[in-house]
Amino acid sequence: MGHADVVVTHAEASLQHAQAAKNDMNNPHLDAAITELGEAITHGKAGHADVATGHAKSAVVHLKEIHGKTPSSGYY
């Protein structure tokens, strides 16, 4: 599985942090990131590296949205 295993490892670590952040804030982008990380883990464990990577990237976009770091703000 190679690449998929790496995605799973990083997504699981990221999910732990995102879930911990949920204790301190209520944000729809955080909720979406948690969902995307879960999907990344599920697909990564199934060996679908490309799909898992896509979900992980979507999670990053949502996490950046929490802090206003969007493509239009120049921080992307």
Protein Blocks (a to p, Z undefined) as FASTA:
>chain_A
ZZmmmmmmmmmmmmmmmmmmmmmpccfklmmmmmmmmmmmmmmmnopaklmmmmmmmmmm
mmmmmnopafknopZZ
